[in-house]
Amino acid sequence: MERTLGALAAHNHRRPVVALLCALLLSGVGLLCARNLTLNANLADLLPESFGSVQAIKTQEERFGALGWVVVVGEDADPEQLKRFAEDLAPRLEALPGIRYVEITRPSRFFSDHALYFLSPEDLKEVERRIDARLTWERQHANPLFVSLEDDPAPSLDFSDLEEKYGGGAVTRLSNNPNEYYLDPAARRVVVLAKPETSSSDLTFSRKIVDEVQGVLKQQDLSRYGPDFHTEITGTFQKKLDLQEQITRDVAVASSVAGVLVLLYLFLHFRSMPAVGLVLAPVGAGLAWTYGLVGVAYGQVNLLTAFLGAILGGLGVEHGIHLLGRYLNLRGEGMASEEATREAFTHTGGAALVSALVAAITFFVLGTSRLQAFREFGVIAGLGMLVLILAYVLVMPAVLGLAARHGWKPRKASTATVEAPLGRVIMRRRGVLTLVSALIVAGLVTQMPRLRFDYNVSSLEDESLGSFVLDRAVNQIIGYSQMPVVVLTDSREEEAAVVKELQERKQRLGADSKVDFVASLGSLVPPEQARKQVILKDLAKRLEAVPEGQLTAPQRERLTELRRQVAAPPFTAKDLPPGVRQQFEGRGQNGQGFVVVYPSVDQSDGQAMRKLAKEVRGVRLPDGQAAVVAGESLVLADILDLVSHEAPYILLGTTLAVLLAMWIALGGLRTALLCLTPTVVSLFALLGLMPLVNVEFNYLNIMVIPVLIGTTVDAGVHLVTRLASPGSDFVRVYSETGKAICGGLLTSAVGFGALFLADHPGLNSIGTLANLGFGMNLLIMLVTFPALLLLLSERKRRRRAVPSSSRREHLVDGGQGPHRPTPAS
C-alpha cells in the first residue's frame, strides 16, 4: 500500500499537467453538481420517512393543514388603538391568497352566554337548589312575623365551586380571559393570528406568505395608532425562516473565519506562501469533489453537513502539513524533488492514508444512525476524508513536479528541522512526566460522575432568537400553546372516544400529566341540550323572583349574568363562532374529526416532550386500531429518543471499528492499541474536564465523541510509525513529527472551532466540545504519549537480552534516546 502510494505520487510528479487537468476537470464537475445545494433545517426531515411521527405529520398536513400561525404583534400603543389596529389589519390579511382565516378575538362572550349548557343536568339542578334556598331565605326574612331561631347567613349565590369543576375544560381554556382581544394592556401588545394554507415545512411558501404579510404592514399607516407604535412578526413560519437564516449566516461566518485562520496558521507553520498553496490546493479540489457528490446524492445539506466545508478543510489540511513537512525535510537533506515526493508519500502518505481510513470508518459508523443529520454527516464526512487523500495524491505531487520543472526550491528556513527543547526534557524526565500525567488524568476521571446531559432542545433550535422570545410572550397572551398535537379521526364517534380516553389519561396522571387540555369540535357542543333547556327555563323563572335590593353589587352583576345565560338557546357546531370552528376544520372537511391536544409544558424541555409523546400515543379508536397522532412535539420526542438509544451503540461501534481498522492496517494488535492509547486517554480526560468547565452533552454535540475517536488517532499513528523507521532519532523525530502533529490538531480544531462562532447554541456546543477534545489530545500527544513510549522502549530493552538489539538501542539512546517502539511493544 505504501509503495503504491509512493509510485502514484512519483508518476504524478513526472506528469503534472495530466494530473492537474484531471483534478481541474473533476473540480469543475463537482462545483457544477453542487451549485443548486440548499439548506434544510426542518426537524421532521431529520428522521427517516418510515417513522410514524413523520408519516403522521404528512397525513396531518394533507387533512388538517398548517398547525402553526403567522403572528403579527402590534406594540407600544393604548389598548383602544391596539384593538383598532387588529380590526383594521384582519380583513387585509384574510384577503391574501395563502391565508385561510384570521383571528383577533376570543370566543369569550359566546361561551359565557352558553356556559350553563356545559354543566351536567345534576349540576344544573344544584344551581336550581341554591337559588331556591336563597329565595326561601329572602321570603322568610321579608316576613315581619318570621323569627329566626338561628342567626344563619343568607345562602350564597356563589357558584365558584362549579366554575372550578369545569375550569380545566376546553371551553374555559379557549375563552376564559378578561380581554376579548388577544391583548396584554400592561405590555401594550396585541396579537393577530393568521392561519396559512400550507405547512411551515415548505420554506418557499413560508417566505412567500411572510413577505406578503410584511407587504400588507408596509402599506398601513402605522403612525395613526400612536407615535411609538410598531409591529413584529413571529409564529411558526417566522421562526422557521429565522432559524434557516441564522444557520446560513453561521455557515458563511464560520467557513470564512476557518479559512482565514487556517491560512494564517499555515503561513506561520511553513513561513512560505508557496507552501501554503501546496497544502490548500488539494483541499480545495477535494472539497469541490465532495460537495459535488453531496449534490448528486442528497441535493441539500442539513444542520450539520452545512458546516462540513470548514470541518473537512481543517481535517484535510492536517494531511498536507504532515506530507509537505516531510517533503521539505527530505529536500533539506539533499534529496531530489521526485525522490522526496516518493519517499514522503510512501511512509508519511501511508500513515496519512491509515489515518484517513480510520477517520472514514468512524464517520461511516456514525452514518449508520437513523437520525438523518448524523447519517448524512457520517456518510459525507467519511467519503470526504477518502476523497481528500485522493486529492493530495493527485494534486500535491503534480504541483511539486511543476514547480521543480520551473526551478523552484524550498527555502532553507522551510526545510530545516529545529530541535524542540521539549524533546530533551521528555527524554530526561520521562518517568516523572508519565507519573504526573497519570495522576492528572486519574484526577479528571474522578469527576466523570458529575457529567450531565442537557435535555433542553435548544441544541436543535435556538430559543434565544427574537421570534422565539416573542413567540413565548404570545403564548402567554393567548393562554395556551400555538403548537398543539393533533389526533386524526374519521368520524364524530371516533373523535368523542379519543377525547374521552385522553381526558381519562390526564386525570389518572394528575400532576404528572403533560397535557393542558383536549379539544374537538364535538367537545365544544355539549350533549342533552334539550333536557338542559327545560331546567334553564325553570331557573329563569326563579331568577326573576330574586330581589335585587338585598344583593351586593357583585351579586347583582352575577345575577344579571345568570339571567342572560339561562335565556341562551341551544346551539350546534354551525352556531359556534367562526374563529373557533375553523380551528377544528381542515382541508375538505367531510365528517372527519380532529382532536387537538394542547401541551402544558414548554416545548424546549426535551424530557417533558418525551413524556407528552408517551401520554398521547397509543390511543385506541372504537374499532381497536391506533389513532394517528401528529405534531412537531412528537417528531422532537422521536429525535430525542433516537439519539438517546443510538449513542452508546455508535460509540462502541466506532471504538471497535477503529481498533479493527488499525489492527489490519498496522499489522499488529499491540501497535494498534499503542496508537489508540492517546485517543482513549484524552477522551477520558475530556469527560472528566467537562463538569469542571461547565460543559454538558446535548442532542447534537454527543456526536463529537465518535468524531474525536476517528480524527485524533492519526497523531499516534504518525508518531509511532516514524519512530518505527530504521535509524530514527527520538529528538529529531519528535521535533519534526511533533510540529506536524501540533499543526494538524490545531487546523482540525480550527475546522470544528469555527462552529464556536455560530449563534446557534447546538452548533456552538459542538465547536466548544470539539476544541476541548483536540486541546486535551494535543497535550497528551506532545507530553504524555512520548514519555510513555520512552518508558515502554526502556522496559523492552531491559527485558530483551539479545546483543544486537541491545547494541542498536544503545547507539540510539547514547545521546538521542531509545530506538523506537516496535509493533511488538
C-alpha positions in Angstrom: 0.0 0.0 0.0 2.8 2.4 0.9 4.8 1.5 -2.2 1.7 2.0 -4.4 1.1 5.5 -2.9 4.7 6.4 -3.4 4.7 5.2 -7.0 1.5 7.0 -7.8 2.8 10.2 -6.3 6.1 9.9 -8.3 4.1 9.3 -11.5 2.0 12.5 -11.0 5.2 14.3 -10.2 6.6 13.3 -13.6 3.4 14.1 -15.5 2.0 17.1 -13.6 0.0 18.6 -16.5 -2.2 15.5 -17.0 -2.7 15.1 -13.2 -3.7 18.8 -12.8 -6.0 18.7 -15.8 -7.8 15.7 -14.3 -8.1 17.5 -11.0 -9.5 20.6 -12.6 -12.0 18.6 -14.7 -13.2 16.8 -11.6 -13.4 20.1 -9.6 -15.5 21.7 -12.4 -17.9 18.8 -12.4 -18.1 18.9 -8.6 -18.9 22.6 -8.5 -21.4 22.2 -11.3 -23.2 19.4 -9.3 -23.1 21.4 -6.1 -24.4 24.7 -7.5 -28.0 24.1 -6.5 -27.4 22.8 -3.0 -29.9 24.1 -0.5 -30.1 24.2 3.3 -32.8 22.2 5.1 -33.3 22.9 8.8 -36.7 21.2 9.1 -36.8 19.0 12.2 -39.2 16.5 10.6 -36.6 15.8 7.9 -34.0 14.6 10.5 -36.0 11.4 10.9 -36.4 8.6 8.3 -39.7 8.7 6.4 -40.6 5.3 7.8 -41.0 6.8 11.3 -44.7 7.1 12.4 -44.3 10.7 13.5 -43.0 11.7 10.1 -45.8 9.9 8.2 -48.3 11.3 10.7 -47.1 14.9 10.0 -47.6 14.4 6.3 -51.1 13.0 6.8 -51.9 15.8 9.2 -50.7 18.4 6.7 -52.9 16.9 4.0 -56.1 16.8 6.1 -55.7 19.4 8.8 -53.4 21.9 7.1 -50.9 24.1 8.9 -50.7 23.8 12.6 -48.8 27.0 13.2 -49.6 30.7 12.6 -48.1 33.8 11.1 -48.5 36.0 14.1 -48.5 39.8 13.8 -47.8 41.6 17.0 -48.6 45.3 17.5 -46.7 47.0 20.3 -46.5 50.3 22.2 -49.9 51.8 21.9 -53.0 52.3 24.1 -55.4 49.3 24.3 -58.1 51.0 22.2 -55.6 51.8 19.5 -54.3 48.3 19.6 -57.8 46.9 19.1 -58.4 49.3 16.2 -55.1 48.1 14.6 -56.2 44.4 14.9 -59.6 45.2 13.4 -58.1 47.2 10.5 -55.5 44.5 9.7 -57.6 41.4 9.9 -59.6 41.8 6.6 -56.5 42.8 4.7 -54.7 39.6 5.9 -57.7 37.4 5.1 -57.6 38.8 1.5 -54.2 37.2 1.0 -54.5 34.1 -1.2 -52.3 31.9 1.2 -54.3 32.8 4.3 -57.3 30.6 5.4 -58.6 32.8 8.2 -57.5 35.4 10.7 -58.3 35.5 14.5 -58.2 38.7 16.6 -60.8 37.9 19.4 -61.6 35.2 21.8 -65.0 33.5 21.8 -65.4 34.5 25.4 -68.9 36.1 25.0 -70.4 33.2 23.1 -69.2 30.6 25.6 -70.1 32.8 28.6 -73.6 33.1 27.3 -73.9 29.4 26.8 -71.9 28.4 29.8 -74.7 26.6 31.7 -75.2 24.2 28.8 -71.8 22.8 29.6 -72.9 21.8 33.1 -74.3 18.4 33.7 -78.1 18.2 34.4 -77.2 17.3 38.0 -75.1 20.4 38.5 -77.9 22.5 36.9 -80.2 21.0 39.5 -77.7 22.1 42.1 -77.8 25.6 40.8 -81.5 25.5 40.9 -81.4 24.2 44.5 -79.1 27.1 45.6 -81.4 29.7 44.0 -84.4 28.1 45.7 -82.6 28.2 49.0 -81.8 31.9 48.6 -85.4 32.7 47.6 -86.8 30.8 50.6 -84.4 32.6 52.9 -85.4 36.0 51.3 -89.1 35.3 51.7 -88.7 34.2 55.3 -86.7 37.3 56.3 -89.1 39.6 54.4 -92.0 38.3 56.6 -92.2 40.5 59.7 -93.7 37.6 61.7 -90.8 35.4 60.9 -88.4 34.9 63.9 -85.2 33.0 63.1 -84.0 30.8 65.9 -80.5 30.8 64.5 -78.6 33.8 63.1 -77.8 32.0 59.9 -76.4 33.9 56.9 -78.1 34.2 53.6 -77.5 31.2 51.3 -74.8 32.2 48.9 -75.2 32.6 45.2 -71.6 31.9 44.7 -71.0 29.2 42.1 -67.2 29.3 42.1 -67.0 25.6 43.1 -68.9 24.6 39.9 -66.7 27.0 37.9 -63.6 25.4 39.3 -65.0 21.9 38.5 -65.3 22.8 34.8 -62.4 25.3 34.7 -59.9 22.9 33.1 -62.1 22.1 30.1 -61.5 23.1 26.6 -64.3 25.8 26.6 -62.8 27.5 29.6 -59.2 27.3 28.4 -60.1 28.7 24.9 -62.2 31.6 26.2 -61.6 32.3 29.9 -59.8 35.7 29.7 -60.9 39.1 30.7 -59.8 40.6 27.4 -61.9 39.9 24.4 -59.0 40.6 22.1 -55.6 38.8 22.3 -54.3 41.8 24.2 -51.9 42.5 27.0 -52.6 46.0 28.3 -49.6 46.0 30.7 -47.2 45.1 27.9 -49.1 47.3 25.4 -49.2 44.5 23.0 -51.9 43.0 20.7 -51.8 39.7 18.7 -53.3 39.0 15.3 -53.3 35.3 14.3 -53.2 34.4 10.6 -53.7 30.8 9.6 -51.8 29.9 6.3 -53.0 27.2 3.9 -49.7 25.2 3.8 -47.4 23.8 6.5 -44.3 25.8 7.6 -42.1 22.9 6.5 -42.4 24.4 3.0 -39.9 27.1 3.3 -40.6 28.6 -0.1 -44.2 29.1 0.9 -43.2 30.3 4.3 -41.0 33.0 2.8 -43.7 34.0 0.3 -46.5 34.3 2.9 -44.4 36.1 5.4 -43.2 38.5 2.7 -46.9 39.1 1.7 -47.8 39.8 5.4 -44.9 42.3 5.6 -46.1 43.9 2.4 -49.5 44.5 3.9 -48.0 46.0 7.0 -45.8 48.3 4.9 -49.0 49.6 3.2 -50.5 50.5 6.5 -50.2 54.0 8.1 -49.0 52.7 11.4 -48.4 56.2 12.8 -52.2 56.7 13.3 -52.1 54.1 16.1 -49.6 56.1 18.1 -46.1 57.7 17.8 -44.3 54.7 19.2 -46.4 52.0 17.6 -44.6 49.3 15.7 -45.1 45.7 14.6 -43.2 42.5 14.8 -43.9 39.1 13.1 -43.4 35.7 14.9 -45.1 32.4 14.9 -44.1 29.0 13.5 -43.5 30.3 10.0 -41.3 33.2 11.0 -39.4 31.0 13.5 -38.5 28.5 10.7 -37.3 31.3 8.5 -35.2 32.9 11.2 -33.6 29.6 12.1 -32.8 29.0 8.4 -31.3 32.5 8.0 -29.3 32.0 11.2 -27.8 28.7 10.1 -27.0 30.2 6.7 -25.3 33.1 8.3 -23.4 30.9 10.7 -22.2 28.8 7.7 -20.8 31.8 5.9 -19.1 33.3 9.0 -17.7 30.0 10.3 -16.4 28.9 6.9 -14.8 32.3 6.3 -13.2 32.6 9.7 -11.9 29.0 9.5 -10.4 29.7 6.1 -8.6 32.8 7.3 -7.3 31.1 10.4 -6.0 28.0 8.5 -4.3 30.3 6.0 -2.6 32.3 8.8 -1.5 29.2 10.6 -0.1 27.5 7.5 1.9 30.6 6.8 3.3 30.7 10.3 4.0 27.0 10.2 5.9 26.9 6.9 6.8 30.6 6.6 6.3 30.3 2.8 3.4 31.3 0.7 4.1 28.6 -2.0 3.9 26.0 0.8 0.5 27.4 1.9 -0.7 27.0 -1.7 0.7 23.4 -1.9 -1.4 22.4 1.1 -4.6 24.3 0.2 -4.8 23.4 -3.5 -5.6 19.7 -2.8 -8.0 20.6 0.0 -9.9 22.9 -2.4 -10.1 20.3 -5.0 -11.2 17.6 -2.5 -14.0 19.8 -1.1 -15.2 20.6 -4.7 -15.4 16.8 -5.4 -17.1 16.1 -2.1 -19.8 18.7 -2.4 -20.4 17.5 -6.0 -21.1 14.1 -4.5 -23.4 15.7 -2.0 -25.3 17.5 -4.7 -25.8 14.3 -6.6 -26.7 12.1 -3.6 -28.7 14.4 -1.5 -29.3 17.7 -3.3 -29.3 19.6 0.1 -27.4 20.0 3.3 -28.7 19.8 6.8 -27.9 21.4 10.2 -24.6 19.5 10.4 -23.5 18.9 6.9 -23.7 22.6 6.1 -20.5 23.0 8.1 -18.6 20.1 6.5 -16.6 22.5 4.4 -15.0 24.1 7.4 -14.6 20.7 9.2 -13.2 18.7 6.3 -11.0 21.6 5.4 -9.4 21.6 8.9 -9.0 17.8 8.9 -7.6 17.8 5.3 -5.0 20.4 6.0 -3.6 18.1 8.7 -2.6 15.6 6.0 -1.0 18.4 4.0 1.1 19.5 7.0 2.5 16.0 7.5 3.1 15.3 3.8 4.6 18.7 2.9 6.6 18.9 6.1 8.2 15.5 5.4 8.9 16.5 1.7 10.6 19.7 2.8 12.8 17.9 5.4 13.8 15.4 2.8 14.7 18.2 0.3 16.7 19.8 3.1 18.7 16.5 3.4 19.6 16.9 -0.3 17.1 14.5 -1.9 15.8 15.3 -5.4 12.2 16.5 -5.7 10.8 13.3 -7.3 12.5 11.0 -4.8 11.5 13.3 -1.9 7.9 13.1 -3.1 8.1 9.3 -3.5 9.6 8.9 0.0 7.1 11.4 1.6 4.1 9.7 0.1 5.5 6.2 0.8 5.8 6.5 4.6 4.1 9.7 5.7 1.5 9.2 3.0 0.9 5.7 4.2 0.3 6.9 7.7 -2.0 9.6 6.3 -3.9 7.0 4.4 -4.3 4.8 7.5 -5.5 7.9 9.5 -7.9 8.8 6.7 -9.3 5.3 6.5 -9.7 5.1 10.3 -11.4 8.5 10.3 -13.6 7.5 7.4 -14.6 4.3 9.2 -15.5 6.4 12.2 -17.7 8.6 10.2 -19.3 5.7 8.4 -20.2 4.1 11.7 -21.9 7.5 12.6 -23.5 7.1 9.2 -25.4 4.0 10.4 -27.5 6.3 12.6 -31.2 6.5 11.7 -31.1 10.2 12.5 -30.8 12.0 9.2 -28.4 14.7 10.3 -26.0 12.2 11.8 -26.3 9.7 8.9 -25.7 12.3 6.2 -22.8 13.9 8.2 -21.2 10.4 8.7 -21.5 9.3 5.1 -20.4 12.6 3.5 -17.6 13.2 6.0 -16.3 9.6 5.5 -16.3 9.9 1.7 -14.8 13.4 2.1 -11.8 12.0 4.1 -11.1 9.4 1.4 -11.6 12.0 -1.4 -9.1 14.4 0.3 -6.4 11.7 0.3 -7.0 11.1 -3.4 -6.8 14.9 -4.0 -3.5 15.0 -2.2 -2.0 12.1 -4.2 -3.2 13.7 -7.4 -2.7 17.4 -6.9 0.3 17.9 -4.5 2.9 15.8 -6.4 1.8 17.4 -9.7 2.2 20.9 -8.3 5.6 19.9 -6.8 6.6 18.5 -10.1 5.5 21.6 -12.0 7.3 23.8 -9.5 10.5 21.7 -9.7 10.5 22.0 -13.5 10.5 25.8 -13.2 13.4 25.7 -10.8 11.6 26.2 -7.5 13.5 25.1 -4.5 12.3 25.3 -0.9 13.9 27.9 1.3 16.3 26.6 3.9 14.1 28.0 6.6 11.3 25.7 5.3 13.5 22.6 5.1 15.4 22.9 8.4 14.2 21.0 11.4 14.5 23.0 14.5 15.2 20.8 17.5 12.4 21.1 20.0 13.7 21.6 23.6 10.7 19.7 24.9 12.1 16.6 23.3 15.2 16.7 25.5 13.1 17.4 28.6 10.8 14.4 27.9 13.9 12.2 27.5 15.4 13.2 30.8 12.1 13.3 32.8 10.1 10.6 31.1 9.2 8.8 34.3 8.2 11.9 36.2 6.1 13.2 33.3 4.4 9.9 32.8 3.6 9.7 36.6 2.3 13.3 36.8 0.2 12.8 33.6 -1.3 9.6 35.0 -2.2 11.4 38.3 -3.8 14.3 36.4 -5.8 12.0 34.2 -6.9 9.9 37.2 -8.0 13.1 39.0 -10.0 14.1 35.9 -11.6 10.7 35.7 -12.9 11.0 39.2 -15.0 13.9 38.0 -16.8 11.8 35.4 -19.8 11.0 37.7 -20.6 14.8 37.7 -21.0 14.7 33.9 -24.5 15.7 32.8 -26.7 15.6 29.8 -28.7 18.7 28.9 -32.2 17.7 27.9 -33.1 21.2 26.7 -33.8 21.1 23.0 -32.2 24.5 22.4 -29.4 22.4 20.7 -31.8 21.7 17.9 -33.5 25.2 17.8 -32.2 28.5 19.0 -34.6 29.6 21.7 -32.9 33.0 22.0 -33.8 34.2 18.6 -36.1 37.3 18.7 -39.0 35.5 17.0 -38.7 32.6 19.5 -38.7 35.0 22.5 -41.7 36.9 21.2 -43.5 33.7 20.4 -43.3 32.7 24.1 -44.8 36.1 25.0 -47.6 35.5 22.5 -48.3 32.1 24.1 -48.7 33.8 27.5 -51.2 36.3 25.9 -53.2 33.6 24.2 -53.1 31.4 27.3 -52.1 28.1 25.6 -49.5 26.7 23.1 -49.7 27.6 19.5 -48.2 24.2 18.5 -50.6 21.5 19.7 -50.7 17.8 18.9 -53.4 16.6 16.5 -55.2 13.2 16.7 -56.8 12.4 13.4 -60.2 10.7 13.4 -62.7 9.7 10.7 -66.0 10.4 12.4 -67.6 12.2 15.3 -67.9 8.9 17.2 -64.1 8.3 17.0 -63.5 11.9 17.9 -65.6 11.5 21.1 -63.8 8.3 22.0 -60.4 9.9 21.7 -61.4 12.9 23.8 -62.7 10.6 26.5 -59.6 8.4 26.6 -57.2 11.4 26.6 -59.1 13.1 29.4 -59.1 9.9 31.4 -55.3 9.6 31.0 -54.9 13.2 32.1 -57.0 12.5 35.2 -55.0 9.3 36.0 -51.6 11.1 35.7 -52.8 14.1 37.7 -49.9 16.5 38.3 -47.6 14.3 36.1 -49.7 14.9 33.0 -48.1 16.9 30.3 -51.5 17.8 28.7 -53.0 21.2 29.3 -56.4 20.4 27.8 -58.1 18.4 25.0 -60.5 20.0 22.5 -62.5 18.9 19.5 -65.4 20.4 17.6 -67.7 17.8 19.2 -66.5 18.6 22.7 -67.4 22.3 22.2 -71.1 21.3 21.6 -72.5 19.9 24.9 -74.9 16.9 24.9 -78.5 16.8 26.2 -79.2 20.5 25.4 -82.9 20.0 25.1 -83.1 18.5 28.5 -80.9 21.2 29.9 -83.0 23.9 28.3 -86.1 22.7 30.3 -84.1 23.2 33.5 -82.8 26.6 32.4 -86.4 27.8 31.8 -87.3 26.8 35.3 -84.2 28.6 36.5 -85.2 31.7 34.5 -88.5 31.9 36.4 -86.7 31.6 39.8 -84.1 34.2 38.9 -86.8 36.7 38.0 -88.1 36.4 41.6 -84.7 37.1 43.2 -85.0 40.5 45.0 -82.0 42.6 43.7 -82.3 45.1 46.5 -81.0 42.6 49.0 -77.9 41.8 46.9 -74.5 43.3 46.9 -73.1 45.0 43.7 -71.1 41.9 42.7 -74.0 39.6 43.4 -76.3 41.8 41.3 -73.7 41.6 38.4 -73.7 37.8 38.8 -77.5 37.7 38.8 -77.6 39.7 35.6 -75.1 37.3 34.0 -77.2 34.3 35.1 -80.3 35.7 33.7 -78.6 36.2 30.4 -77.1 32.6 30.5 -80.5 30.9 31.2 -82.0 32.7 28.3 -79.5 31.4 25.8 -80.9 29.0 23.2 -79.3 25.6 22.4 -76.7 25.6 19.7 -74.9 23.3 17.2 -71.4 23.2 15.7 -72.6 25.5 12.9 -73.5 28.2 15.5 -70.0 28.3 17.0 -68.0 31.5 16.3 -66.1 31.1 13.0 -62.8 31.7 14.7 -63.5 28.6 16.9 -65.0 26.4 14.3 -62.2 27.0 11.8 -59.6 25.8 14.3 -61.1 22.3 14.1 -61.8 22.2 10.4 -59.2 21.0 8.0 -59.0 20.9 4.2 -62.0 19.4 2.5 -63.9 18.6 5.7 -66.1 15.6 5.1 -67.2 14.5 8.5 -63.6 13.8 9.5 -62.7 14.8 13.0 -59.7 16.3 14.7 -58.8 16.2 18.4 -56.4 18.9 19.3 -54.2 18.3 22.4 -52.6 21.4 23.9 -49.3 20.7 25.9 -49.0 22.1 29.4 -45.1 22.1 29.2 -42.5 24.2 27.4 -41.5 22.5 24.2 -37.9 23.3 24.9 -38.0 20.7 27.7 -36.9 17.5 26.0 -37.8 15.2 28.8 -41.3 16.7 29.0 -41.7 16.3 25.3 -40.9 12.6 25.6 -43.4 12.2 28.4 -46.0 14.1 26.4 -45.5 11.8 23.4 -45.9 8.7 25.6 -49.1 10.2 27.1 -50.9 10.9 23.8 -49.7 7.9 21.8 -51.5 4.6 21.6 -55.0 6.0 21.8 -57.4 3.3 20.5 -60.3 4.0 18.2 -63.6 2.1 18.7 -62.5 -0.5 16.1 -59.4 -1.2 18.1 -56.9 0.5 15.7 -54.4 3.0 17.0 -55.3 6.6 16.1 -52.8 8.7 14.1 -51.2 11.3 16.3 -49.2 14.1 14.7 -47.3 17.1 15.8 -43.8 18.6 15.9 -43.7 17.7 19.6 -43.8 14.0 18.6 -41.2 14.4 15.9 -39.0 16.1 18.5 -39.6 13.3 21.0 -38.6 10.7 18.4 -35.4 12.6 17.6 -34.5 12.7 21.3 -35.4 9.0 21.9 -33.4 8.0 18.8 -30.3 9.9 19.9 -30.5 8.5 23.4 -30.9 5.0 22.1 -28.2 5.0 19.4 -25.4 7.0 21.2 -24.0 4.0 23.2 -24.1 1.7 20.2 -22.4 4.2 17.9 -19.7 4.9 20.5 -19.0 1.2 20.9 -19.2 0.5 17.2 -16.8 3.4 16.5 -14.2 2.2 19.0 -14.3 -1.4 17.7 -14.2 -0.3 14.1 -11.2 2.0 14.6 -9.3 -0.7 16.6 -10.0 -3.3 13.9 -9.0 -1.0 11.0 -5.8 0.0 12.8 -5.0 -3.6 13.6 -5.3 -4.6 9.9 -3.5 -1.6 8.6 -0.6 -1.5 11.1 -0.2 -5.3 11.1 -0.4 -5.9 14.8 -2.9 -5.6 17.7 -0.3 -4.2 20.1 0.7 -1.5 17.7 -2.9 -0.7 17.1 -3.6 -0.5 20.8 -0.5 1.6 21.3 -1.6 4.1 18.6 -5.1 4.2 20.1 -3.8 4.9 23.6 -3.5 8.7 23.4 -7.0 9.0 21.9 -8.6 6.9 24.7 -6.7 8.7 27.5 -7.6 12.1 26.1 -11.2 11.1 25.8 -11.4 10.0 29.5 -9.6 13.2 30.5 -12.1 15.2 28.4 -15.1 13.6 30.0 -13.6 14.5 33.4 -12.8 18.0 32.4 -16.4 18.8 31.1 -18.0 19.2 34.5 -15.1 21.4 35.7 -15.6 23.8 32.8 -19.4 23.6 32.9 -19.8 21.9 29.5 -22.7 19.3 29.1 -23.6 16.9 26.4 -26.7 17.6 24.3 -28.6 16.1 21.4 -26.1 17.5 18.9 -22.7 17.6 20.4 -22.9 14.0 21.5 -21.7 13.1 18.0 -18.3 14.8 18.7 -17.1 11.8 20.8 -17.0 9.3 17.9 -15.7 12.0 15.6 -12.8 12.7 18.1 -12.0 9.0 18.1 -11.6 8.9 14.4 -9.8 12.2 13.9 -7.2 12.1 16.7 -5.8 8.6 16.2 -3.7 9.8 13.2 -1.4 11.7 15.6 -0.5 8.5 17.3 -0.1 6.6 14.0 2.3 9.3 12.6 4.5 9.3 15.8 4.7 5.5 16.2 5.3 4.8 12.5 8.0 7.5 12.3 9.8 6.2 15.4 9.5 2.7 14.0 11.6 3.7 10.9 15.1 2.3 10.9 17.7 4.5 12.5 15.2 7.0 13.8 16.4 9.6 16.3 13.8 10.4 19.1 14.6 14.1 19.4 14.7 14.6 15.6 11.5 12.6 15.0 9.8 14.4 17.9 10.8 17.8 16.7 9.7 17.1 13.1 6.6 15.0 13.8 5.5 16.9 16.9 5.4 20.1 14.9 3.2 18.4 12.2 1.0 16.8 14.9 0.6 20.2 16.6 -0.3 21.8 13.3 -2.6 19.0 12.3 -4.6 19.1 15.6 -4.7 22.9 15.5 -6.1 23.0 12.0 -8.6 20.3 12.9 -9.6 22.3 15.9 -10.0 25.4 13.6 -12.4 23.5 11.4 -14.6 22.4 14.3 -13.8 25.6 16.2 -15.4 27.6 13.5 -18.7 26.3 14.9 -17.8 28.1 18.1 -18.6 31.3 16.3 -22.1 30.1 15.4 -25.1 31.8 17.1 -27.0 28.5 17.0 -26.4 27.0 20.5 -26.2 23.4 19.4 -23.6 24.1 16.7 -21.8 26.3 19.2 -21.6 23.5 21.7 -20.2 21.2 19.0 -17.3 23.7 18.4 -16.7 24.1 22.2 -16.6 20.3 22.9 -14.5 19.5 19.8 -11.9 22.2 20.8 -11.7 20.9 24.3 -11.2 17.4 22.9 -8.5 18.5 20.4 -6.7 20.5 23.1 -6.7 17.6 25.5 -5.4 15.3 22.8 -2.7 17.8 21.9 -1.4 17.8 25.5 -1.4 14.1 25.6 0.4 13.7 22.3 3.1 16.3 23.0 3.9 15.3 26.6 2.3 12.1 28.0 2.4 9.8 25.0 6.1 10.4 24.0 7.2 9.9 27.6 5.2 6.7 27.8 6.8 5.5 24.5 10.2 6.1 26.0 9.3 4.2 29.2 8.0 1.3 27.1 11.1 1.2 25.0 13.3 1.3 28.0 11.3 -1.5 29.6 11.6 -3.6 26.5 15.3 -3.0 26.3 15.8 -4.3 29.8 13.7 -7.4 29.2 15.4 -8.4 26.0 18.9 -9.6 26.2 19.6 -10.0 22.5 23.1 -8.4 22.0 22.4 -7.0 18.6 19.2 -5.4 19.7 20.9 -4.1 22.9 23.7 -2.6 20.9 21.4 -0.9 18.4 19.2 0.6 21.1 22.3 1.7 23.0 23.6 3.6 19.9 20.3 5.4 19.7 20.0 6.1 23.4 23.5 7.2 23.8 22.7 10.8 23.4 19.5 10.7 21.4 17.0 8.4 23.3 15.7 4.9 22.7 15.5 3.4 19.2 11.7 3.1 18.7 8.6 1.3 19.9 8.1 -1.5 17.5 4.9 -3.3 16.8 6.0 -5.9 19.4 5.9 -3.2 22.1 
